[in-house]
Amino acid sequence: MKRWLSIFNERCPKCKTALDVSKSNALQGKVVKTCPNLHYKKEYHPALETYIEHDDMK
Ligand SMILES: [Zn+2]
């Protein structure tokens, strides 16, 4: 469960606000995390065991 704890405790690199977490696709288990101020977005893909990061949301 350490992986999941780390997922839910991450913060925006710019404003240090805790990221909002949503599961956009329950079947795939994909997790999307976004800064409430739209600085940063990060997607976790369990099937690929990788993150895709976006820091240019504007
Ligand atoms: Zn932010």
N, CA, C, O and the ligand as a Tripos MOL2 file, in Angstrom:
@<TRIPOS>MOLECULE
protein
  233   231    59     0     0
PROTEIN
NO_CHARGES

@<TRIPOS>ATOM
      1 N           0.8250   -1.2190    0.0000 N.3       1 MET1
      2 CA          0.0000    0.0000    0.0000 C.3       1 MET1
      3 C           0.8570    1.2660    0.0000 C.2       1 MET1
      4 O           0.3160    2.3690   -0.0870 O.2       1 MET1
      5 N           2.1720    1.1330    0.0950 N.am      2 LYS2
      6 CA          3.0120    2.3300    0.1260 C.3       2 LYS2
      7 C           2.8330    3.1540   -1.1430 C.2       2 LYS2
      8 O           2.8120    4.3840   -1.0970 O.2       2 LYS2
      9 N           2.7030    2.4620   -2.2850 N.am      3 ARG3
     10 CA          2.5160    3.1740   -3.5420 C.3       3 ARG3
     11 C           1.2930    4.0860   -3.4600 C.2       3 ARG3
     12 O           1.3490    5.2440   -3.8740 O.2       3 ARG3
     13 N           0.1980    3.5650   -2.9310 N.am      4 TRP4
     14 CA         -1.0330    4.3620   -2.8870 C.3       4 TRP4
     15 C          -0.9090    5.5120   -1.8990 C.2       4 TRP4
     16 O          -1.4180    6.6010   -2.1640 O.2       4 TRP4
     17 N          -0.2630    5.3040   -0.7980 N.am      5 LEU5
     18 CA         -0.0750    6.3990    0.1530 C.3       5 LEU5
     19 C           0.7130    7.5240   -0.4970 C.2       5 LEU5
     20 O           0.4000    8.6990   -0.3050 O.2       5 LEU5
     21 N           1.7300    7.1700   -1.2600 N.am      6 SER6
     22 CA          2.5220    8.2100   -1.9110 C.3       6 SER6
     23 C           1.6880    8.9540   -2.9380 C.2       6 SER6
     24 O           1.8380   10.1640   -3.1050 O.2       6 SER6
     25 N           0.8120    8.2400   -3.6260 N.am      7 ILE7
     26 CA         -0.0450    8.8800   -4.6200 C.3       7 ILE7
     27 C          -0.9310    9.9370   -3.9740 C.2       7 ILE7
     28 O          -1.1000   11.0290   -4.5150 O.2       7 ILE7
     29 N          -1.4920    9.6120   -2.8210 N.am      8 PHE8
     30 CA         -2.4900   10.5070   -2.2500 C.3       8 PHE8
     31 C          -1.8890   11.6070   -1.3830 C.2       8 PHE8
     32 O          -2.6300   12.3970   -0.7970 O.2       8 PHE8
     33 N          -0.5820   11.6750   -1.2910 N.am      9 ASN9
     34 CA          0.0280   12.7100   -0.4650 C.3       9 ASN9
     35 C           0.8850   13.6740   -1.2740 C.2       9 ASN9
     36 O           1.6970   14.4040   -0.7060 O.2       9 ASN9
     37 N           0.7160   13.6850   -2.5690 N.am     10 GLU10
     38 CA          1.5650   14.5540   -3.3760 C.3      10 GLU10
     39 C           1.0240   15.9710   -3.4390 C.2      10 GLU10
     40 O          -0.1660   16.2230   -3.2520 O.2      10 GLU10
     41 N           1.9400   16.8820   -3.7080 N.am     11 ARG11
     42 CA          1.5840   18.2970   -3.7460 C.3      11 ARG11
     43 C           2.0800   18.9410   -5.0280 C.2      11 ARG11
     44 O           3.0150   18.4630   -5.6710 O.2      11 ARG11
     45 N           1.4300   20.0320   -5.3780 N.am     12 CYS12
     46 CA          1.8280   20.7810   -6.5630 C.3      12 CYS12
     47 C           3.2490   21.3030   -6.3970 C.2      12 CYS12
     48 O           3.5710   21.8690   -5.3520 O.2      12 CYS12
     49 N           4.1060   21.1300   -7.3970 N.am     13 PRO13
     50 CA          5.4770   21.6410   -7.3020 C.3      13 PRO13
     51 C           5.5610   23.1650   -7.2600 C.2      13 PRO13
     52 O           6.5660   23.7220   -6.8200 O.2      13 PRO13
     53 N           4.5170   23.8310   -7.7120 N.am     14 LYS14
     54 CA          4.5640   25.3030   -7.7770 C.3      14 LYS14
     55 C           3.9880   25.9540   -6.5280 C.2      14 LYS14
     56 O           4.6280   26.8200   -5.9310 O.2      14 LYS14
     57 N           2.7800   25.5440   -6.1240 N.am     15 CYS15
     58 CA          2.1280   26.2300   -5.0100 C.3      15 CYS15
     59 C           2.0290   25.3670   -3.7560 C.2      15 CYS15
     60 O           1.5500   25.8280   -2.7210 O.2      15 CYS15
     61 N           2.4860   24.1050   -3.8470 N.am     16 LYS16
     62 CA          2.5590   23.2000   -2.6940 C.3      16 LYS16
     63 C           1.1970   22.8180   -2.1330 C.2      16 LYS16
     64 O           1.1080   22.2960   -1.0220 O.2      16 LYS16
     65 N           0.1500   23.0700   -2.8820 N.am     17 THR17
     66 CA         -1.1790   22.6510   -2.4700 C.3      17 THR17
     67 C          -1.3530   21.1590   -2.7340 C.2      17 THR17
     68 O          -0.8790   20.6480   -3.7490 O.2      17 THR17
     69 N          -2.0250   20.4650   -1.8320 N.am     18 ALA18
     70 CA         -2.2930   19.0440   -2.0460 C.3      18 ALA18
     71 C          -3.0940   18.8610   -3.3250 C.2      18 ALA18
     72 O          -4.0390   19.6020   -3.5940 O.2      18 ALA18
     73 N          -2.7040   17.8710   -4.1030 N.am     19 LEU19
     74 CA         -3.3640   17.6480   -5.3850 C.3      19 LEU19
     75 C          -4.7350   17.0020   -5.1930 C.2      19 LEU19
     76 O          -4.9200   16.1460   -4.3290 O.2      19 LEU19
     77 N          -5.6790   17.4280   -6.0100 N.am     20 ASP20
     78 CA         -6.9760   16.7610   -6.0600 C.3      20 ASP20
     79 C          -6.8290   15.4520   -6.8260 C.2      20 ASP20
     80 O          -6.1570   15.3890   -7.8560 O.2      20 ASP20
     81 N          -7.4660   14.4150   -6.3060 N.am     21 VAL21
     82 CA         -7.3440   13.0990   -6.9130 C.3      21 VAL21
     83 C          -8.6910   12.6520   -7.4440 C.2      21 VAL21
     84 O          -9.7070   12.7510   -6.7550 O.2      21 VAL21
     85 N          -8.6940   12.1630   -8.6650 N.am     22 SER22
     86 CA         -9.9120   11.5840   -9.1960 C.3      22 SER22
     87 C          -9.5660   10.3690  -10.0410 C.2      22 SER22
     88 O          -8.5290   10.3350  -10.7030 O.2      22 SER22
     89 N         -10.4290    9.3900  -10.0130 N.am     23 LYS23
     90 CA        -10.2620    8.2360  -10.8900 C.3      23 LYS23
     91 C         -11.1370    8.4580  -12.1140 C.2      23 LYS23
     92 O         -12.3620    8.3710  -12.0370 O.2      23 LYS23
     93 N         -10.5100    8.7380  -13.2210 N.am     24 SER24
     94 CA        -11.2750    9.0420  -14.4200 C.3      24 SER24
     95 C         -11.7640    7.7710  -15.1080 C.2      24 SER24
     96 O         -12.7150    7.8080  -15.8890 O.2      24 SER24
     97 N         -11.1210    6.6680  -14.8220 N.am     25 ASN25
     98 CA        -11.5410    5.4120  -15.4350 C.3      25 ASN25
     99 C         -11.3560    4.2870  -14.4340 C.2      25 ASN25
    100 O         -10.2460    3.7890  -14.2450 O.2      25 ASN25
    101 N         -12.4510    3.8860  -13.7920 N.am     26 ALA26
    102 CA        -12.3750    2.9020  -12.7270 C.3      26 ALA26
    103 C         -11.9320    1.5370  -13.2360 C.2      26 ALA26
    104 O         -11.2560    0.7980  -12.5210 O.2      26 ALA26
    105 N         -12.3040    1.1990  -14.4590 N.am     27 LEU27
    106 CA        -11.9560   -0.1110  -14.9960 C.3      27 LEU27
    107 C         -10.4510   -0.2270  -15.2250 C.2      27 LEU27
    108 O          -9.8410   -1.2500  -14.9130 O.2      27 LEU27
    109 N          -9.8670    0.8230  -15.7690 N.am     28 GLN28
    110 CA         -8.4230    0.8080  -16.0000 C.3      28 GLN28
    111 C          -7.6490    1.1280  -14.7350 C.2      28 GLN28
    112 O          -6.4600    0.8300  -14.6280 O.2      28 GLN28
    113 N          -8.3390    1.7450  -13.7680 N.am     29 GLY29
    114 CA         -7.6650    2.1340  -12.5400 C.3      29 GLY29
    115 C          -6.7920    3.3520  -12.7060 C.2      29 GLY29
    116 O          -5.9320    3.6310  -11.8710 O.2      29 GLY29
    117 N          -7.0100    4.0770  -13.7820 N.am     30 LYS30
    118 CA         -6.1980    5.2770  -14.0090 C.3      30 LYS30
    119 C          -6.5450    6.3450  -12.9800 C.2      30 LYS30
    120 O          -7.7160    6.6040  -12.7060 O.2      30 LYS30
    121 N          -5.5180    6.9550  -12.4210 N.am     31 VAL31
    122 CA         -5.7070    8.0060  -11.4310 C.3      31 VAL31
    123 C          -5.1830    9.3160  -11.9850 C.2      31 VAL31
    124 O          -4.0670    9.3860  -12.4990 O.2      31 VAL31
    125 N          -6.0000   10.3520  -11.8760 N.am     32 VAL32
    126 CA         -5.5840   11.6710  -12.3400 C.3      32 VAL32
    127 C          -5.5180   12.5970  -11.1390 C.2      32 VAL32
    128 O          -6.4610   12.6850  -10.3530 O.2      32 VAL32
    129 N          -4.3950   13.2840  -11.0090 N.am     33 LYS33
    130 CA         -4.2090   14.2300   -9.9160 C.3      33 LYS33
    131 C          -3.9760   15.6000  -10.5050 C.2      33 LYS33
    132 O          -3.1810   15.7590  -11.4310 O.2      33 LYS33
    133 N          -4.6670   16.5940   -9.9710 N.am     34 THR34
    134 CA         -4.5200   17.9520  -10.4860 C.3      34 THR34
    135 C          -4.3550   18.9390   -9.3450 C.2      34 THR34
    136 O          -4.9260   18.7670   -8.2680 O.2      34 THR34
    137 N          -3.5740   19.9680   -9.5930 N.am     35 CYS35
    138 CA         -3.4910   21.0990   -8.6760 C.3      35 CYS35
    139 C          -4.8100   21.8640   -8.7350 C.2      35 CYS35
    140 O          -5.3280   22.1010   -9.8260 O.2      35 CYS35
    141 N          -5.3690   22.2570   -7.5790 N.am     36 PRO36
    142 CA         -6.6180   23.0490   -7.5900 C.3      36 PRO36
    143 C          -6.4510   24.3750   -8.3150 C.2      36 PRO36
    144 O          -7.4330   24.9580   -8.7740 O.2      36 PRO36
    145 N          -5.2210   24.8550   -8.4240 N.am     37 ASN37
    146 CA         -4.9580   26.1100   -9.1140 C.3      37 ASN37
    147 C          -4.4860   25.9000  -10.5470 C.2      37 ASN37
    148 O          -4.0380   26.8380  -11.2080 O.2      37 ASN37
    149 N          -4.5910   24.6650  -11.0200 N.am     38 LEU38
    150 CA         -4.3060   24.3210  -12.4200 C.3      38 LEU38
    151 C          -2.8520   24.5580  -12.8340 C.2      38 LEU38
    152 O          -2.5780   24.9140  -13.9800 O.2      38 LEU38
    153 N          -1.9410   24.3620  -11.9100 N.am     39 HIS39
    154 CA         -0.5300   24.4450  -12.2740 C.3      39 HIS39
    155 C          -0.0170   23.1270  -12.8420 C.2      39 HIS39
    156 O           0.9240   23.1040  -13.6350 O.2      39 HIS39
    157 N          -0.6400   22.0450  -12.4320 N.am     40 TYR40
    158 CA          0.0350   20.7610  -12.5780 C.3      40 TYR40
    159 C          -0.9880   19.6490  -12.6860 C.2      40 TYR40
    160 O          -2.0270   19.6740  -12.0250 O.2      40 TYR40
    161 N          -0.6860   18.6800  -13.5190 N.am     41 LYS41
    162 CA         -1.5570   17.5220  -13.6590 C.3      41 LYS41
    163 C          -0.6900   16.2880  -13.8180 C.2      41 LYS41
    164 O           0.3360   16.3190  -14.4970 O.2      41 LYS41
    165 N          -1.1060   15.2130  -13.1910 N.am     42 LYS42
    166 CA         -0.3230   13.9930  -13.2550 C.3      42 LYS42
    167 C          -1.2720   12.8150  -13.3760 C.2      42 LYS42
    168 O          -2.2330   12.7080  -12.6150 O.2      42 LYS42
    169 N          -1.0130   11.9430  -14.3170 N.am     43 GLU43
    170 CA         -1.8430   10.7560  -14.5070 C.3      43 GLU43
    171 C          -1.0210    9.5200  -14.1880 C.2      43 GLU43
    172 O           0.1330    9.4000  -14.5980 O.2      43 GLU43
    173 N          -1.6320    8.6080  -13.4530 N.am     44 TYR44
    174 CA         -0.9730    7.3440  -13.1740 C.3      44 TYR44
    175 C          -1.6950    6.2270  -13.9050 C.2      44 TYR44
    176 O          -2.9100    6.0750  -13.7800 O.2      44 TYR44
    177 N          -0.9490    5.4540  -14.6600 N.am     45 HIS45
    178 CA         -1.5150    4.3620  -15.4410 C.3      45 HIS45
    179 C          -1.0130    3.0380  -14.8810 C.2      45 HIS45
    180 O           0.1250    2.6490  -15.1460 O.2      45 HIS45
    181 N          -1.8440    2.3430  -14.1120 N.am     46 PRO46
    182 CA         -1.4020    1.0860  -13.4990 C.3      46 PRO46
    183 C          -0.9540    0.0440  -14.5150 C.2      46 PRO46
    184 O          -0.0190   -0.7140  -14.2560 O.2      46 PRO46
    185 N          -1.6150    0.0010  -15.6710 N.am     47 ALA47
    186 CA         -1.2610   -0.9980  -16.6790 C.3      47 ALA47
    187 C           0.1650   -0.7890  -17.1800 C.2      47 ALA47
    188 O           0.8660   -1.7470  -17.5030 O.2      47 ALA47
    189 N           0.5810    0.4590  -17.2400 N.am     48 LEU48
    190 CA          1.9320    0.7810  -17.7020 C.3      48 LEU48
    191 C           2.8950    0.9440  -16.5360 C.2      48 LEU48
    192 O           4.1120    0.9700  -16.7210 O.2      48 LEU48
    193 N           2.3320    1.0560  -15.3150 N.am     49 GLU49
    194 CA          3.1090    1.3350  -14.1050 C.3      49 GLU49
    195 C           3.9740    2.5740  -14.3100 C.2      49 GLU49
    196 O           5.1690    2.5800  -14.0160 O.2      49 GLU49
    197 N           3.3430    3.6060  -14.8170 N.am     50 THR50
    198 CA          4.0970    4.8390  -15.0680 C.3      50 THR50
    199 C           3.2110    6.0570  -14.8610 C.2      50 THR50
    200 O           1.9830    5.9700  -14.8520 O.2      50 THR50
    201 N           3.8650    7.1820  -14.6960 N.am     51 TYR51
    202 CA          3.1780    8.4580  -14.5920 C.3      51 TYR51
    203 C           3.3380    9.2550  -15.8740 C.2      51 TYR51
    204 O           4.3600    9.1710  -16.5560 O.2      51 TYR51
    205 N           2.3110   10.0260  -16.1870 N.am     52 ILE52
    206 CA          2.4340   11.0260  -17.2380 C.3      52 ILE52
    207 C           2.1630   12.3720  -16.5890 C.2      52 ILE52
    208 O           1.1040   12.5870  -15.9990 O.2      52 ILE52
    209 N           3.1250   13.2740  -16.7010 N.am     53 GLU53
    210 CA          3.0120   14.5530  -16.0200 C.3      53 GLU53
    211 C           2.7640   15.6890  -17.0070 C.2      53 GLU53
    212 O           3.2710   15.6930  -18.1290 O.2      53 GLU53
    213 N           1.9690   16.6490  -16.5500 N.am     54 HIS54
    214 CA          1.7050   17.8480  -17.3480 C.3      54 HIS54
    215 C           1.9040   19.0470  -16.4360 C.2      54 HIS54
    216 O           1.2440   19.1530  -15.4020 O.2      54 HIS54
    217 N           2.7850   19.9310  -16.7960 N.am     55 ASP55
    218 CA          2.9710   21.1310  -15.9780 C.3      55 ASP55
    219 C           2.6940   22.3910  -16.7850 C.2      55 ASP55
    220 O           3.1330   23.4840  -16.4280 O.2      55 ASP55
    221 N           1.9640   22.2190  -17.8690 N.am     56 ASP56
    222 CA          1.6720   23.3700  -18.7470 C.3      56 ASP56
    223 C           0.1900   23.3770  -19.0980 C.2      56 ASP56
    224 O          -0.1850   23.3620  -20.2710 O.2      56 ASP56
    225 N          -0.6380   23.4000  -18.0730 N.am     57 MET57
    226 CA         -2.0800   23.2090  -18.2770 C.3      57 MET57
    227 C          -2.7760   24.4260  -18.8480 C.2      57 MET57
    228 O          -3.9090   24.3180  -19.3170 O.2      57 MET57
    229 N          -2.1340   25.5770  -18.8220 N.am     58 LYS58
    230 CA         -2.8220   26.7740  -19.3000 C.3      58 LYS58
    231 C          -2.8680   26.8360  -20.8300 C.2      58 LYS58
    232 O          -3.4150   27.7840  -21.3930 O.2      58 LYS58
    233 ZN         -0.3670   24.6370   -7.9270 Zn       59 ZN59
@<TRIPOS>BOND
     1     1     2 1
     2     2     3 1
     3     3     4 2
     4     3     5 am
     5     5     6 1
     6     6     7 1
     7     7     8 2
     8     7     9 am
     9     9    10 1
    10    10    11 1
    11    11    12 2
    12    11    13 am
    13    13    14 1
    14    14    15 1
    15    15    16 2
    16    15    17 am
    17    17    18 1
    18    18    19 1
    19    19    20 2
    20    19    21 am
    21    21    22 1
    22    22    23 1
    23    23    24 2
    24    23    25 am
    25    25    26 1
    26    26    27 1
    27    27    28 2
    28    27    29 am
    29    29    30 1
    30    30    31 1
    31    31    32 2
    32    31    33 am
    33    33    34 1
    34    34    35 1
    35    35    36 2
    36    35    37 am
    37    37    38 1
    38    38    39 1
    39    39    40 2
    40    39    41 am
    41    41    42 1
    42    42    43 1
    43    43    44 2
    44    43    45 am
    45    45    46 1
    46    46    47 1
    47    47    48 2
    48    47    49 am
    49    49    50 1
    50    50    51 1
    51    51    52 2
    52    51    53 am
    53    53    54 1
    54    54    55 1
    55    55    56 2
    56    55    57 am
    57    57    58 1
    58    58    59 1
    59    59    60 2
    60    59    61 am
    61    61    62 1
    62    62    63 1
    63    63    64 2
    64    63    65 am
    65    65    66 1
    66    66    67 1
    67    67    68 2
    68    67    69 am
    69    69    70 1
    70    70    71 1
    71    71    72 2
    72    71    73 am
    73    73    74 1
    74    74    75 1
    75    75    76 2
    76    75    77 am
    77    77    78 1
    78    78    79 1
    79    79    80 2
    80    79    81 am
    81    81    82 1
    82    82    83 1
    83    83    84 2
    84    83    85 am
    85    85    86 1
    86    86    87 1
    87    87    88 2
    88    87    89 am
    89    89    90 1
    90    90    91 1
    91    91    92 2
    92    91    93 am
    93    93    94 1
    94    94    95 1
    95    95    96 2
    96    95    97 am
    97    97    98 1
    98    98    99 1
    99    99   100 2
   100    99   101 am
   101   101   102 1
   102   102   103 1
   103   103   104 2
   104   103   105 am
   105   105   106 1
   106   106   107 1
   107   107   108 2
   108   107   109 am
   109   109   110 1
   110   110   111 1
   111   111   112 2
   112   111   113 am
   113   113   114 1
   114   114   115 1
   115   115   116 2
   116   115   117 am
   117   117   118 1
   118   118   119 1
   119   119   120 2
   120   119   121 am
   121   121   122 1
   122   122   123 1
   123   123   124 2
   124   123   125 am
   125   125   126 1
   126   126   127 1
   127   127   128 2
   128   127   129 am
   129   129   130 1
   130   130   131 1
   131   131   132 2
   132   131   133 am
   133   133   134 1
   134   134   135 1
   135   135   136 2
   136   135   137 am
   137   137   138 1
   138   138   139 1
   139   139   140 2
   140   139   141 am
   141   141   142 1
   142   142   143 1
   143   143   144 2
   144   143   145 am
   145   145   146 1
   146   146   147 1
   147   147   148 2
   148   147   149 am
   149   149   150 1
   150   150   151 1
   151   151   152 2
   152   151   153 am
   153   153   154 1
   154   154   155 1
   155   155   156 2
   156   155   157 am
   157   157   158 1
   158   158   159 1
   159   159   160 2
   160   159   161 am
   161   161   162 1
   162   162   163 1
   163   163   164 2
   164   163   165 am
   165   165   166 1
   166   166   167 1
   167   167   168 2
   168   167   169 am
   169   169   170 1
   170   170   171 1
   171   171   172 2
   172   171   173 am
   173   173   174 1
   174   174   175 1
   175   175   176 2
   176   175   177 am
   177   177   178 1
   178   178   179 1
   179   179   180 2
   180   179   181 am
   181   181   182 1
   182   182   183 1
   183   183   184 2
   184   183   185 am
   185   185   186 1
   186   186   187 1
   187   187   188 2
   188   187   189 am
   189   189   190 1
   190   190   191 1
   191   191   192 2
   192   191   193 am
   193   193   194 1
   194   194   195 1
   195   195   196 2
   196   195   197 am
   197   197   198 1
   198   198   199 1
   199   199   200 2
   200   199   201 am
   201   201   202 1
   202   202   203 1
   203   203   204 2
   204   203   205 am
   205   205   206 1
   206   206   207 1
   207   207   208 2
   208   207   209 am
   209   209   210 1
   210   210   211 1
   211   211   212 2
   212   211   213 am
   213   213   214 1
   214   214   215 1
   215   215   216 2
   216   215   217 am
   217   217   218 1
   218   218   219 1
   219   219   220 2
   220   219   221 am
   221   221   222 1
   222   222   223 1
   223   223   224 2
   224   223   225 am
   225   225   226 1
   226   226   227 1
   227   227   228 2
   228   227   229 am
   229   229   230 1
   230   230   231 1
   231   231   232 2
@<TRIPOS>SUBSTRUCTURE
     1 MET1         2 RESIDUE 1 A MET
     2 LYS2         6 RESIDUE 1 A LYS
     3 ARG3        10 RESIDUE 1 A ARG
     4 TRP4        14 RESIDUE 1 A TRP
     5 LEU5        18 RESIDUE 1 A LEU
     6 SER6        22 RESIDUE 1 A SER
     7 ILE7        26 RESIDUE 1 A ILE
     8 PHE8        30 RESIDUE 1 A PHE
     9 ASN9        34 RESIDUE 1 A ASN
    10 GLU10       38 RESIDUE 1 A GLU
    11 ARG11       42 RESIDUE 1 A ARG
    12 CYS12       46 RESIDUE 1 A CYS
    13 PRO13       50 RESIDUE 1 A PRO
    14 LYS14       54 RESIDUE 1 A LYS
    15 CYS15       58 RESIDUE 1 A CYS
    16 LYS16       62 RESIDUE 1 A LYS
    17 THR17       66 RESIDUE 1 A THR
    18 ALA18       70 RESIDUE 1 A ALA
    19 LEU19       74 RESIDUE 1 A LEU
    20 ASP20       78 RESIDUE 1 A ASP
    21 VAL21       82 RESIDUE 1 A VAL
    22 SER22       86 RESIDUE 1 A SER
    23 LYS23       90 RESIDUE 1 A LYS
    24 SER24       94 RESIDUE 1 A SER
    25 ASN25       98 RESIDUE 1 A ASN
    26 ALA26      102 RESIDUE 1 A ALA
    27 LEU27      106 RESIDUE 1 A LEU
    28 GLN28      110 RESIDUE 1 A GLN
    29 GLY29      114 RESIDUE 1 A GLY
    30 LYS30      118 RESIDUE 1 A LYS
    31 VAL31      122 RESIDUE 1 A VAL
    32 VAL32      126 RESIDUE 1 A VAL
    33 LYS33      130 RESIDUE 1 A LYS
    34 THR34      134 RESIDUE 1 A THR
    35 CYS35      138 RESIDUE 1 A CYS
    36 PRO36      142 RESIDUE 1 A PRO
    37 ASN37      146 RESIDUE 1 A ASN
    38 LEU38      150 RESIDUE 1 A LEU
    39 HIS39      154 RESIDUE 1 A HIS
    40 TYR40      158 RESIDUE 1 A TYR
    41 LYS41      162 RESIDUE 1 A LYS
    42 LYS42      166 RESIDUE 1 A LYS
    43 GLU43      170 RESIDUE 1 A GLU
    44 TYR44      174 RESIDUE 1 A TYR
    45 HIS45      178 RESIDUE 1 A HIS
    46 PRO46      182 RESIDUE 1 A PRO
    47 ALA47      186 RESIDUE 1 A ALA
    48 LEU48      190 RESIDUE 1 A LEU
    49 GLU49      194 RESIDUE 1 A GLU
    50 THR50      198 RESIDUE 1 A THR
    51 TYR51      202 RESIDUE 1 A TYR
    52 ILE52      206 RESIDUE 1 A ILE
    53 GLU53      210 RESIDUE 1 A GLU
    54 HIS54      214 RESIDUE 1 A HIS
    55 ASP55      218 RESIDUE 1 A ASP
    56 ASP56      222 RESIDUE 1 A ASP
    57 MET57      226 RESIDUE 1 A MET
    58 LYS58      230 RESIDUE 1 A LYS
    59 ZN59       233 GROUP 0 **** ****
